[in-house]
């Protein structure tokens, strides 16, 4: 992903003073590299693995799982993108303890008959948890195979009875700069937001995940609950969700807002549509040496190609 350094022209002229331009620039410079969260202390690093993750019992096996070799637990949990916990790949792991995923509540709003705010336990209680071993492809050109634990987003959507005006589902990450200190820097517009068209959200492959490798989700992977959409680039799979909203218009999605010519709303894995700055035809599976071909819809074409029939995927990328 690229980090957009706001231009001075993005700031209203009334807000410009030489001093705050200087300060802003310094913050952006810090945010752009490994020093993003450089003010944090060493004891946080030492505590990174302390949160003990509860095993999640009685997991149903899913027919949607791949039988490909899984990426190691270490790589899945220590090579992450979670800009709220830093921009380096190891930062989310190192700074994971800032996030307190319990207690947690989720608000459902918008075009549905049963809006409300629920604590996480009540929110997920109705659903049987499954293990879903999915290929995941990041737009940066690497991929993993991850045994998620979760339940179909469709089951949740049905529960809240969206109205006929609900054409899309919008998701929002927690905004809390104390728990997600990367939000103290304007690296991205916060909170992180994402969205799916209703038929994409209802597709049986789309899940809300609450765990991986048979245990609760580690903070750096988006605890306590995140989206997983395996035929789309990884950035659609928004982490640490606090709000789900049924809406009529296509919702904003963070990377599309930041760089619309590079990241489209759909962001389907598509080896035939290159990112303006790099090819999407090949990928490196983390843990492997040689690159492999990227498959259309990340190998899930049978399940999802019909969602896009008749659409020009070069235009709606
Ligand atoms: N969600 C939030 N809130 N913030 C982020 O920075 N990064 C996205 C996505 N979800 C991101 C996010 C990107 S770019 C990717 S590739 C995946 O999370 C990475 O998920 P993983 O670290 O669990 O593999």
py3Dmol code that shows the C-alpha trace and the ligand (Angstrom):
import py3Dmol

protein = """\
ATOM      1  CA  UNK A   1       0.000   0.000   0.000  1.00  0.00           C
ATOM      2  CA  UNK A   2       1.209   3.524  -0.448  1.00  0.00           C
ATOM      3  CA  UNK A   3       1.048   6.216   2.111  1.00  0.00           C
ATOM      4  CA  UNK A   4      -0.297   9.460   0.806  1.00  0.00           C
ATOM      5  CA  UNK A   5       1.529  12.409   2.225  1.00  0.00           C
ATOM      6  CA  UNK A   6      -1.064  15.216   2.180  1.00  0.00           C
ATOM      7  CA  UNK A   7      -0.023  18.223   0.165  1.00  0.00           C
ATOM      8  CA  UNK A   8      -0.063  21.675   1.660  1.00  0.00           C
ATOM      9  CA  UNK A   9      -2.889  22.393  -0.795  1.00  0.00           C
ATOM     10  CA  UNK A  10      -5.080  19.922   1.142  1.00  0.00           C
ATOM     11  CA  UNK A  11      -5.042  22.221   4.133  1.00  0.00           C
ATOM     12  CA  UNK A  12      -7.469  25.142   4.139  1.00  0.00           C
ATOM     13  CA  UNK A  13      -5.541  28.376   3.653  1.00  0.00           C
ATOM     14  CA  UNK A  14      -7.082  29.702   6.881  1.00  0.00           C
ATOM     15  CA  UNK A  15      -5.320  26.889   8.778  1.00  0.00           C
ATOM     16  CA  UNK A  16      -1.857  27.495   7.410  1.00  0.00           C
ATOM     17  CA  UNK A  17       0.835  28.862   9.611  1.00  0.00           C
ATOM     18  CA  UNK A  18       4.488  28.132   8.960  1.00  0.00           C
ATOM     19  CA  UNK A  19       4.692  26.410  12.327  1.00  0.00           C
ATOM     20  CA  UNK A  20       1.869  23.948  11.878  1.00  0.00           C
ATOM     21  CA  UNK A  21       3.000  23.114   8.352  1.00  0.00           C
ATOM     22  CA  UNK A  22       6.371  22.243   9.792  1.00  0.00           C
ATOM     23  CA  UNK A  23       4.852  20.158  12.586  1.00  0.00           C
ATOM     24  CA  UNK A  24       2.496  18.337  10.258  1.00  0.00           C
ATOM     25  CA  UNK A  25       5.309  17.506   7.888  1.00  0.00           C
ATOM     26  CA  UNK A  26       7.343  16.112  10.737  1.00  0.00           C
ATOM     27  CA  UNK A  27       4.445  13.887  11.831  1.00  0.00           C
ATOM     28  CA  UNK A  28       3.971  12.578   8.315  1.00  0.00           C
ATOM     29  CA  UNK A  29       7.649  11.833   7.994  1.00  0.00           C
ATOM     30  CA  UNK A  30       7.513   9.843  11.218  1.00  0.00           C
ATOM     31  CA  UNK A  31       4.363   8.088  10.108  1.00  0.00           C
ATOM     32  CA  UNK A  32       5.807   7.085   6.772  1.00  0.00           C
ATOM     33  CA  UNK A  33       8.346   4.614   8.102  1.00  0.00           C
ATOM     34  CA  UNK A  34       9.119   2.168  10.847  1.00  0.00           C
ATOM     35  CA  UNK A  35       9.361   5.042  13.267  1.00  0.00           C
ATOM     36  CA  UNK A  36       5.598   5.506  13.005  1.00  0.00           C
ATOM     37  CA  UNK A  37       4.990   4.521  16.596  1.00  0.00           C
ATOM     38  CA  UNK A  38       8.493   5.256  17.704  1.00  0.00           C
ATOM     39  CA  UNK A  39       7.353   6.982  20.879  1.00  0.00           C
ATOM     40  CA  UNK A  40       6.213   3.725  22.370  1.00  0.00           C
ATOM     41  CA  UNK A  41       8.180   2.112  25.106  1.00  0.00           C
ATOM     42  CA  UNK A  42      10.085  -1.132  25.222  1.00  0.00           C
ATOM     43  CA  UNK A  43       7.865  -2.764  27.840  1.00  0.00           C
ATOM     44  CA  UNK A  44       5.023  -2.825  25.333  1.00  0.00           C
ATOM     45  CA  UNK A  45       7.223  -4.859  23.021  1.00  0.00           C
ATOM     46  CA  UNK A  46       8.027  -7.319  25.747  1.00  0.00           C
ATOM     47  CA  UNK A  47       4.335  -7.841  26.455  1.00  0.00           C
ATOM     48  CA  UNK A  48       3.371  -8.413  22.838  1.00  0.00           C
ATOM     49  CA  UNK A  49       2.437 -12.081  23.207  1.00  0.00           C
ATOM     50  CA  UNK A  50       0.956 -11.950  26.672  1.00  0.00           C
ATOM     51  CA  UNK A  51      -2.742 -11.847  25.881  1.00  0.00           C
ATOM     52  CA  UNK A  52      -3.757 -15.474  26.160  1.00  0.00           C
ATOM     53  CA  UNK A  53      -6.026 -16.461  23.341  1.00  0.00           C
ATOM     54  CA  UNK A  54      -8.969 -18.690  24.171  1.00  0.00           C
ATOM     55  CA  UNK A  55      -9.340 -21.834  22.067  1.00  0.00           C
ATOM     56  CA  UNK A  56     -12.578 -21.863  20.091  1.00  0.00           C
ATOM     57  CA  UNK A  57     -14.174 -25.274  20.440  1.00  0.00           C
ATOM     58  CA  UNK A  58     -16.644 -27.189  18.276  1.00  0.00           C
ATOM     59  CA  UNK A  59     -15.687 -25.747  14.949  1.00  0.00           C
ATOM     60  CA  UNK A  60     -17.560 -27.015  11.940  1.00  0.00           C
ATOM     61  CA  UNK A  61     -15.389 -27.859   8.933  1.00  0.00           C
ATOM     62  CA  UNK A  62     -16.270 -25.906   5.826  1.00  0.00           C
ATOM     63  CA  UNK A  63     -16.490 -27.271   2.278  1.00  0.00           C
ATOM     64  CA  UNK A  64     -15.112 -23.901   1.147  1.00  0.00           C
ATOM     65  CA  UNK A  65     -11.715 -24.595   2.730  1.00  0.00           C
ATOM     66  CA  UNK A  66      -8.673 -25.091   0.535  1.00  0.00           C
ATOM     67  CA  UNK A  67      -6.394 -28.057   1.231  1.00  0.00           C
ATOM     68  CA  UNK A  68      -3.268 -26.066   0.321  1.00  0.00           C
ATOM     69  CA  UNK A  69      -0.491 -25.832   2.891  1.00  0.00           C
ATOM     70  CA  UNK A  70      -1.290 -23.277   5.570  1.00  0.00           C
ATOM     71  CA  UNK A  71       0.994 -20.323   6.249  1.00  0.00           C
ATOM     72  CA  UNK A  72       2.735 -20.664   9.615  1.00  0.00           C
ATOM     73  CA  UNK A  73       1.053 -19.176  12.692  1.00  0.00           C
ATOM     74  CA  UNK A  74       4.127 -17.015  13.127  1.00  0.00           C
ATOM     75  CA  UNK A  75       3.868 -15.471   9.661  1.00  0.00           C
ATOM     76  CA  UNK A  76       0.081 -15.052   9.904  1.00  0.00           C
ATOM     77  CA  UNK A  77       0.446 -13.160  13.176  1.00  0.00           C
ATOM     78  CA  UNK A  78       3.740 -11.327  12.703  1.00  0.00           C
ATOM     79  CA  UNK A  79       3.570 -10.121   9.090  1.00  0.00           C
ATOM     80  CA  UNK A  80       0.530  -7.871   9.029  1.00  0.00           C
ATOM     81  CA  UNK A  81      -1.042  -4.750   7.654  1.00  0.00           C
ATOM     82  CA  UNK A  82      -2.915  -2.828  10.342  1.00  0.00           C
ATOM     83  CA  UNK A  83      -1.986   0.813   9.973  1.00  0.00           C
ATOM     84  CA  UNK A  84      -3.675   1.754  13.237  1.00  0.00           C
ATOM     85  CA  UNK A  85      -0.848  -0.198  14.894  1.00  0.00           C
ATOM     86  CA  UNK A  86       1.956   1.054  12.665  1.00  0.00           C
ATOM     87  CA  UNK A  87       2.961   0.954   9.026  1.00  0.00           C
ATOM     88  CA  UNK A  88       5.741  -1.647   9.224  1.00  0.00           C
ATOM     89  CA  UNK A  89       4.850  -5.315   8.704  1.00  0.00           C
ATOM     90  CA  UNK A  90       5.964  -6.251  12.206  1.00  0.00           C
ATOM     91  CA  UNK A  91       4.478  -3.175  13.940  1.00  0.00           C
ATOM     92  CA  UNK A  92       0.957  -4.593  14.452  1.00  0.00           C
ATOM     93  CA  UNK A  93       2.450  -7.541  16.328  1.00  0.00           C
ATOM     94  CA  UNK A  94       4.865  -5.394  18.309  1.00  0.00           C
ATOM     95  CA  UNK A  95       2.225  -2.876  19.311  1.00  0.00           C
ATOM     96  CA  UNK A  96      -0.706  -5.276  19.573  1.00  0.00           C
ATOM     97  CA  UNK A  97      -1.145  -4.849  23.303  1.00  0.00           C
ATOM     98  CA  UNK A  98      -2.443  -1.322  22.982  1.00  0.00           C
ATOM     99  CA  UNK A  99      -5.706  -2.733  21.649  1.00  0.00           C
ATOM    100  CA  UNK A 100      -8.161  -4.009  24.282  1.00  0.00           C
ATOM    101  CA  UNK A 101     -10.657  -6.191  22.423  1.00  0.00           C
ATOM    102  CA  UNK A 102     -12.862  -6.785  25.459  1.00  0.00           C
ATOM    103  CA  UNK A 103     -15.348  -5.366  26.323  1.00  0.00           C
ATOM    104  CA  UNK A 104     -16.398  -4.653  22.747  1.00  0.00           C
ATOM    105  CA  UNK A 105     -19.646  -3.543  21.224  1.00  0.00           C
ATOM    106  CA  UNK A 106     -20.948  -3.443  17.687  1.00  0.00           C
ATOM    107  CA  UNK A 107     -23.562  -1.062  16.345  1.00  0.00           C
ATOM    108  CA  UNK A 108     -25.863  -2.084  13.497  1.00  0.00           C
ATOM    109  CA  UNK A 109     -27.532   0.843  11.781  1.00  0.00           C
ATOM    110  CA  UNK A 110     -29.105   2.139   8.613  1.00  0.00           C
ATOM    111  CA  UNK A 111     -31.611   0.430   6.363  1.00  0.00           C
ATOM    112  CA  UNK A 112     -32.728  -2.502   8.506  1.00  0.00           C
ATOM    113  CA  UNK A 113     -35.615  -3.302  10.798  1.00  0.00           C
ATOM    114  CA  UNK A 114     -33.510  -4.256  13.838  1.00  0.00           C
ATOM    115  CA  UNK A 115     -30.818  -1.641  14.411  1.00  0.00           C
ATOM    116  CA  UNK A 116     -29.066  -1.555  17.769  1.00  0.00           C
ATOM    117  CA  UNK A 117     -25.865  -1.830  19.760  1.00  0.00           C
ATOM    118  CA  UNK A 118     -24.790  -5.226  21.033  1.00  0.00           C
ATOM    119  CA  UNK A 119     -21.914  -6.478  23.085  1.00  0.00           C
ATOM    120  CA  UNK A 120     -19.720  -8.857  21.129  1.00  0.00           C
ATOM    121  CA  UNK A 121     -20.753 -12.007  23.001  1.00  0.00           C
ATOM    122  CA  UNK A 122     -24.457 -11.385  22.316  1.00  0.00           C
ATOM    123  CA  UNK A 123     -23.684 -10.375  18.764  1.00  0.00           C
ATOM    124  CA  UNK A 124     -21.930 -13.620  17.819  1.00  0.00           C
ATOM    125  CA  UNK A 125     -23.910 -16.046  20.031  1.00  0.00           C
ATOM    126  CA  UNK A 126     -26.502 -17.016  17.375  1.00  0.00           C
ATOM    127  CA  UNK A 127     -23.904 -18.335  14.941  1.00  0.00           C
ATOM    128  CA  UNK A 128     -22.142 -21.684  14.695  1.00  0.00           C
ATOM    129  CA  UNK A 129     -18.425 -21.098  14.241  1.00  0.00           C
ATOM    130  CA  UNK A 130     -16.659 -22.717  11.308  1.00  0.00           C
ATOM    131  CA  UNK A 131     -13.073 -23.138  10.274  1.00  0.00           C
ATOM    132  CA  UNK A 132     -12.483 -21.676   6.810  1.00  0.00           C
ATOM    133  CA  UNK A 133      -9.057 -22.193   5.318  1.00  0.00           C
ATOM    134  CA  UNK A 134      -8.781 -19.451   2.707  1.00  0.00           C
ATOM    135  CA  UNK A 135      -6.183 -18.194   0.298  1.00  0.00           C
ATOM    136  CA  UNK A 136      -5.634 -14.486   0.973  1.00  0.00           C
ATOM    137  CA  UNK A 137      -3.943 -12.200  -1.573  1.00  0.00           C
ATOM    138  CA  UNK A 138      -2.560  -8.787  -0.698  1.00  0.00           C
ATOM    139  CA  UNK A 139      -2.400  -6.136  -3.417  1.00  0.00           C
ATOM    140  CA  UNK A 140       1.292  -5.761  -2.545  1.00  0.00           C
ATOM    141  CA  UNK A 141       1.961  -9.118  -4.236  1.00  0.00           C
ATOM    142  CA  UNK A 142       2.167 -11.598  -1.368  1.00  0.00           C
ATOM    143  CA  UNK A 143      -0.316 -14.208  -0.276  1.00  0.00           C
ATOM    144  CA  UNK A 144      -1.038 -16.543   2.618  1.00  0.00           C
ATOM    145  CA  UNK A 145      -3.295 -19.495   3.415  1.00  0.00           C
ATOM    146  CA  UNK A 146      -5.073 -18.794   6.703  1.00  0.00           C
ATOM    147  CA  UNK A 147      -7.359 -21.030   8.783  1.00  0.00           C
ATOM    148  CA  UNK A 148      -9.927 -18.448   9.858  1.00  0.00           C
ATOM    149  CA  UNK A 149     -12.633 -19.125  12.402  1.00  0.00           C
ATOM    150  CA  UNK A 150     -15.890 -17.332  11.770  1.00  0.00           C
ATOM    151  CA  UNK A 151     -19.413 -17.444  10.419  1.00  0.00           C
ATOM    152  CA  UNK A 152     -21.054 -16.315   7.180  1.00  0.00           C
ATOM    153  CA  UNK A 153     -21.761 -12.596   7.046  1.00  0.00           C
ATOM    154  CA  UNK A 154     -25.020 -13.595   5.306  1.00  0.00           C
ATOM    155  CA  UNK A 155     -26.303 -15.248   8.511  1.00  0.00           C
ATOM    156  CA  UNK A 156     -25.733 -12.025  10.417  1.00  0.00           C
ATOM    157  CA  UNK A 157     -27.309  -9.867   7.722  1.00  0.00           C
ATOM    158  CA  UNK A 158     -30.487 -11.976   7.723  1.00  0.00           C
ATOM    159  CA  UNK A 159     -30.735 -11.544  11.481  1.00  0.00           C
ATOM    160  CA  UNK A 160     -31.025  -7.754  11.177  1.00  0.00           C
ATOM    161  CA  UNK A 161     -33.525  -7.783   8.302  1.00  0.00           C
ATOM    162  CA  UNK A 162     -32.218  -5.183   5.864  1.00  0.00           C
ATOM    163  CA  UNK A 163     -34.912  -3.285   3.965  1.00  0.00           C
ATOM    164  CA  UNK A 164     -35.211  -3.245   0.170  1.00  0.00           C
ATOM    165  CA  UNK A 165     -33.298   0.068   0.166  1.00  0.00           C
ATOM    166  CA  UNK A 166     -30.166  -1.624   1.550  1.00  0.00           C
ATOM    167  CA  UNK A 167     -27.956  -2.008  -1.525  1.00  0.00           C
ATOM    168  CA  UNK A 168     -24.575  -2.038   0.236  1.00  0.00           C
ATOM    169  CA  UNK A 169     -23.074  -2.875   3.608  1.00  0.00           C
ATOM    170  CA  UNK A 170     -20.584  -0.429   5.146  1.00  0.00           C
ATOM    171  CA  UNK A 171     -18.074  -1.335   7.866  1.00  0.00           C
ATOM    172  CA  UNK A 172     -16.095   0.826  10.259  1.00  0.00           C
ATOM    173  CA  UNK A 173     -13.054   0.091  12.443  1.00  0.00           C
ATOM    174  CA  UNK A 174     -12.794   1.353  16.021  1.00  0.00           C
ATOM    175  CA  UNK A 175     -11.624   4.948  16.331  1.00  0.00           C
ATOM    176  CA  UNK A 176      -9.647   5.212  19.563  1.00  0.00           C
ATOM    177  CA  UNK A 177      -6.149   6.684  19.312  1.00  0.00           C
ATOM    178  CA  UNK A 178      -5.246   5.329  22.750  1.00  0.00           C
ATOM    179  CA  UNK A 179      -5.953   1.743  21.730  1.00  0.00           C
ATOM    180  CA  UNK A 180      -4.928   2.232  18.109  1.00  0.00           C
ATOM    181  CA  UNK A 181      -2.092   4.747  18.433  1.00  0.00           C
ATOM    182  CA  UNK A 182      -1.404   4.837  14.706  1.00  0.00           C
ATOM    183  CA  UNK A 183      -4.552   6.975  14.596  1.00  0.00           C
ATOM    184  CA  UNK A 184      -2.599   9.750  16.281  1.00  0.00           C
ATOM    185  CA  UNK A 185      -0.955  10.313  12.905  1.00  0.00           C
ATOM    186  CA  UNK A 186      -2.896  11.270   9.777  1.00  0.00           C
ATOM    187  CA  UNK A 187      -1.421   8.402   7.751  1.00  0.00           C
ATOM    188  CA  UNK A 188      -4.905   7.468   6.525  1.00  0.00           C
ATOM    189  CA  UNK A 189      -8.252   9.140   7.123  1.00  0.00           C
ATOM    190  CA  UNK A 190      -9.541   7.519  10.315  1.00  0.00           C
ATOM    191  CA  UNK A 191     -11.496   5.483  11.090  1.00  0.00           C
ATOM    192  CA  UNK A 192     -10.702   2.865   8.436  1.00  0.00           C
ATOM    193  CA  UNK A 193     -13.871   2.121   6.468  1.00  0.00           C
ATOM    194  CA  UNK A 194     -14.841  -0.497   3.888  1.00  0.00           C
ATOM    195  CA  UNK A 195     -17.908  -1.651   2.034  1.00  0.00           C
ATOM    196  CA  UNK A 196     -19.421  -4.443  -0.025  1.00  0.00           C
ATOM    197  CA  UNK A 197     -22.306  -4.597  -2.437  1.00  0.00           C
ATOM    198  CA  UNK A 198     -25.187  -6.516  -0.851  1.00  0.00           C
ATOM    199  CA  UNK A 199     -24.789  -9.570  -3.109  1.00  0.00           C
ATOM    200  CA  UNK A 200     -21.056  -9.705  -2.302  1.00  0.00           C
ATOM    201  CA  UNK A 201     -21.858  -9.453   1.393  1.00  0.00           C
ATOM    202  CA  UNK A 202     -24.412 -12.268   1.068  1.00  0.00           C
ATOM    203  CA  UNK A 203     -22.070 -14.570  -0.860  1.00  0.00           C
ATOM    204  CA  UNK A 204     -21.391 -17.691   1.225  1.00  0.00           C
ATOM    205  CA  UNK A 205     -17.604 -17.127   1.006  1.00  0.00           C
ATOM    206  CA  UNK A 206     -17.822 -13.825   2.910  1.00  0.00           C
ATOM    207  CA  UNK A 207     -17.331 -14.289   6.638  1.00  0.00           C
ATOM    208  CA  UNK A 208     -16.960 -12.358   9.825  1.00  0.00           C
ATOM    209  CA  UNK A 209     -13.943 -13.835  11.560  1.00  0.00           C
ATOM    210  CA  UNK A 210     -13.409 -14.045  15.309  1.00  0.00           C
ATOM    211  CA  UNK A 211     -10.398 -16.351  15.292  1.00  0.00           C
ATOM    212  CA  UNK A 212      -7.638 -18.159  13.457  1.00  0.00           C
ATOM    213  CA  UNK A 213      -5.756 -21.405  13.946  1.00  0.00           C
ATOM    214  CA  UNK A 214      -8.577 -22.545  16.288  1.00  0.00           C
ATOM    215  CA  UNK A 215      -8.097 -19.681  18.747  1.00  0.00           C
ATOM    216  CA  UNK A 216      -9.436 -16.167  19.270  1.00  0.00           C
ATOM    217  CA  UNK A 217      -8.118 -13.540  16.858  1.00  0.00           C
ATOM    218  CA  UNK A 218      -4.824 -11.979  17.901  1.00  0.00           C
ATOM    219  CA  UNK A 219      -5.140  -8.202  18.167  1.00  0.00           C
ATOM    220  CA  UNK A 220      -2.835  -7.614  15.217  1.00  0.00           C
ATOM    221  CA  UNK A 221      -5.154  -9.655  12.989  1.00  0.00           C
ATOM    222  CA  UNK A 222      -8.168  -7.487  13.807  1.00  0.00           C
ATOM    223  CA  UNK A 223      -9.521  -8.642  17.166  1.00  0.00           C
ATOM    224  CA  UNK A 224     -12.143  -9.172  18.216  1.00  0.00           C
ATOM    225  CA  UNK A 225     -14.012  -9.326  14.907  1.00  0.00           C
ATOM    226  CA  UNK A 226     -13.074  -8.607  11.299  1.00  0.00           C
ATOM    227  CA  UNK A 227     -14.289  -9.157   7.784  1.00  0.00           C
ATOM    228  CA  UNK A 228     -12.745 -11.789   5.474  1.00  0.00           C
ATOM    229  CA  UNK A 229     -13.460 -11.633   1.726  1.00  0.00           C
ATOM    230  CA  UNK A 230     -11.081 -14.125   0.092  1.00  0.00           C
ATOM    231  CA  UNK A 231     -11.610 -13.208  -3.590  1.00  0.00           C
ATOM    232  CA  UNK A 232     -10.702  -9.554  -2.990  1.00  0.00           C
ATOM    233  CA  UNK A 233      -7.384  -7.922  -2.166  1.00  0.00           C
ATOM    234  CA  UNK A 234      -6.608  -8.028   1.536  1.00  0.00           C
ATOM    235  CA  UNK A 235      -7.428  -4.408   2.253  1.00  0.00           C
ATOM    236  CA  UNK A 236     -11.162  -5.081   1.827  1.00  0.00           C
ATOM    237  CA  UNK A 237     -10.977  -7.371   4.883  1.00  0.00           C
ATOM    238  CA  UNK A 238     -11.420  -4.625   7.481  1.00  0.00           C
ATOM    239  CA  UNK A 239     -10.266  -5.272  11.037  1.00  0.00           C
ATOM    240  CA  UNK A 240     -11.607  -4.556  14.551  1.00  0.00           C
ATOM    241  CA  UNK A 241     -15.115  -3.648  13.401  1.00  0.00           C
ATOM    242  CA  UNK A 242     -17.395  -1.530  15.616  1.00  0.00           C
ATOM    243  CA  UNK A 243     -20.063  -0.476  13.151  1.00  0.00           C
ATOM    244  CA  UNK A 244     -21.996  -2.152  10.347  1.00  0.00           C
ATOM    245  CA  UNK A 245     -24.394  -0.013   8.361  1.00  0.00           C
ATOM    246  CA  UNK A 246     -26.901  -0.942   5.658  1.00  0.00           C
ATOM    247  CA  UNK A 247     -26.923   1.794   3.022  1.00  0.00           C
ATOM    248  CA  UNK A 248     -28.447   2.676  -0.314  1.00  0.00           C
ATOM    249  CA  UNK A 249     -25.409   4.336  -1.936  1.00  0.00           C
ATOM    250  CA  UNK A 250     -21.961   2.825  -2.515  1.00  0.00           C
ATOM    251  CA  UNK A 251     -20.084   3.505   0.720  1.00  0.00           C
ATOM    252  CA  UNK A 252     -16.603   4.959   1.021  1.00  0.00           C
ATOM    253  CA  UNK A 253     -13.664   2.602   1.318  1.00  0.00           C
ATOM    254  CA  UNK A 254     -10.443   3.915   2.812  1.00  0.00           C
ATOM    255  CA  UNK A 255      -7.889   3.120   0.102  1.00  0.00           C
ATOM    256  CA  UNK A 256     -10.273   4.164  -2.632  1.00  0.00           C
ATOM    257  CA  UNK A 257     -10.705   7.538  -0.925  1.00  0.00           C
ATOM    258  CA  UNK A 258      -6.957   7.955  -0.514  1.00  0.00           C
ATOM    259  CA  UNK A 259      -5.864   6.896  -4.028  1.00  0.00           C
ATOM    260  CA  UNK A 260      -8.876   6.286  -6.281  1.00  0.00           C
ATOM    261  CA  UNK A 261      -6.810   5.602  -9.418  1.00  0.00           C
ATOM    262  CA  UNK A 262      -4.919   2.787  -7.639  1.00  0.00           C
ATOM    263  CA  UNK A 263      -7.573   1.144  -5.476  1.00  0.00           C
ATOM    264  CA  UNK A 264     -11.103   0.656  -6.752  1.00  0.00           C
ATOM    265  CA  UNK A 265     -14.209  -0.067  -4.721  1.00  0.00           C
ATOM    266  CA  UNK A 266     -14.419  -3.668  -5.956  1.00  0.00           C
ATOM    267  CA  UNK A 267     -10.753  -4.668  -5.666  1.00  0.00           C
ATOM    268  CA  UNK A 268     -11.331  -8.180  -6.895  1.00  0.00           C
ATOM    269  CA  UNK A 269      -8.151 -10.191  -7.277  1.00  0.00           C
ATOM    270  CA  UNK A 270      -7.622 -10.042 -11.022  1.00  0.00           C
ATOM    271  CA  UNK A 271      -4.325 -10.973 -12.698  1.00  0.00           C
ATOM    272  CA  UNK A 272      -5.473  -9.211 -15.869  1.00  0.00           C
ATOM    273  CA  UNK A 273      -5.872  -5.786 -14.314  1.00  0.00           C
ATOM    274  CA  UNK A 274      -2.572  -4.405 -13.104  1.00  0.00           C
ATOM    275  CA  UNK A 275      -2.155  -1.894 -10.346  1.00  0.00           C
ATOM    276  CA  UNK A 276      -0.767   1.284 -11.988  1.00  0.00           C
ATOM    277  CA  UNK A 277       2.626   0.705 -10.357  1.00  0.00           C
ATOM    278  CA  UNK A 278       2.968  -3.086 -10.271  1.00  0.00           C
ATOM    279  CA  UNK A 279       1.702  -6.251 -11.973  1.00  0.00           C
ATOM    280  CA  UNK A 280      -0.953  -8.383 -10.327  1.00  0.00           C
ATOM    281  CA  UNK A 281      -0.172 -11.449 -12.450  1.00  0.00           C
ATOM    282  CA  UNK A 282       2.110 -13.233  -9.968  1.00  0.00           C
ATOM    283  CA  UNK A 283       2.410 -13.479  -6.230  1.00  0.00           C
ATOM    284  CA  UNK A 284       4.762 -14.784  -3.567  1.00  0.00           C
ATOM    285  CA  UNK A 285       3.224 -17.121  -1.037  1.00  0.00           C
ATOM    286  CA  UNK A 286       4.758 -16.152   2.295  1.00  0.00           C
ATOM    287  CA  UNK A 287       7.162 -18.919   3.315  1.00  0.00           C
ATOM    288  CA  UNK A 288       7.900 -19.928  -0.286  1.00  0.00           C
ATOM    289  CA  UNK A 289      10.743 -18.830  -2.506  1.00  0.00           C
ATOM    290  CA  UNK A 290       9.398 -18.973  -6.044  1.00  0.00           C
ATOM    291  CA  UNK A 291       6.504 -16.864  -7.242  1.00  0.00           C
ATOM    292  CA  UNK A 292       3.303 -18.440  -8.538  1.00  0.00           C
ATOM    293  CA  UNK A 293       0.575 -17.236 -10.910  1.00  0.00           C
ATOM    294  CA  UNK A 294      -2.256 -15.291  -9.337  1.00  0.00           C
ATOM    295  CA  UNK A 295      -5.625 -16.858 -10.122  1.00  0.00           C
ATOM    296  CA  UNK A 296      -8.736 -14.968 -11.241  1.00  0.00           C
ATOM    297  CA  UNK A 297     -10.774 -14.016  -8.172  1.00  0.00           C
ATOM    298  CA  UNK A 298      -7.945 -15.562  -6.164  1.00  0.00           C
ATOM    299  CA  UNK A 299      -9.094 -19.026  -7.289  1.00  0.00           C
ATOM    300  CA  UNK A 300     -12.711 -18.504  -6.193  1.00  0.00           C
ATOM    301  CA  UNK A 301     -14.130 -17.768  -9.672  1.00  0.00           C
ATOM    302  CA  UNK A 302     -16.586 -20.653  -9.533  1.00  0.00           C
ATOM    303  CA  UNK A 303     -18.221 -19.162  -6.456  1.00  0.00           C
ATOM    304  CA  UNK A 304     -18.127 -15.453  -7.332  1.00  0.00           C
ATOM    305  CA  UNK A 305     -17.646 -14.792 -11.077  1.00  0.00           C
ATOM    306  CA  UNK A 306     -21.413 -14.578 -11.590  1.00  0.00           C
ATOM    307  CA  UNK A 307     -21.571 -11.567  -9.263  1.00  0.00           C
ATOM    308  CA  UNK A 308     -19.773  -9.544 -11.919  1.00  0.00           C
ATOM    309  CA  UNK A 309     -21.209 -10.911 -15.163  1.00  0.00           C
ATOM    310  CA  UNK A 310     -21.631  -8.124 -17.684  1.00  0.00           C
ATOM    311  CA  UNK A 311     -19.379  -5.736 -15.742  1.00  0.00           C
ATOM    312  CA  UNK A 312     -16.222  -4.336 -17.293  1.00  0.00           C
ATOM    313  CA  UNK A 313     -13.708  -5.333 -14.630  1.00  0.00           C
ATOM    314  CA  UNK A 314     -11.084  -2.975 -16.069  1.00  0.00           C
ATOM    315  CA  UNK A 315     -13.430  -0.092 -15.326  1.00  0.00           C
ATOM    316  CA  UNK A 316     -14.858  -1.460 -12.085  1.00  0.00           C
ATOM    317  CA  UNK A 317     -11.519  -2.584 -10.633  1.00  0.00           C
TER     318      UNK A 317
END
"""
ligand_1 = """\
24
LIG
N -8.154 -3.006 8.556
C -7.833 -1.890 9.240
N -8.713 -1.395 10.109
N -6.647 -1.255 9.063
C -5.720 -1.708 8.160
O -4.653 -1.081 8.014
N -5.171 -3.392 6.463
C -5.781 -4.201 5.408
C -6.740 -5.245 5.976
N -7.590 -4.681 6.997
C -6.046 -2.865 7.406
C -7.280 -3.512 7.656
C -4.789 -4.850 4.563
S -3.922 -3.826 3.507
C -4.575 -6.196 4.577
S -3.525 -6.923 3.435
C -5.216 -7.058 5.577
O -5.983 -6.320 6.527
C -4.135 -7.829 6.330
O -4.713 -8.735 7.226
P -3.743 -9.646 8.131
O -2.724 -8.731 8.726
O -4.596 -10.289 9.157
O -3.114 -10.649 7.208
"""
view = py3Dmol.view(width=600, height=400)
view.addModel(protein, "pdb")
view.setStyle({"model": 0}, {"cartoon": {"style": "trace"}})
view.addModel(ligand_1, "xyz")
view.setStyle({"model": 1}, {"stick": {}})
view.zoomTo()
view.show()
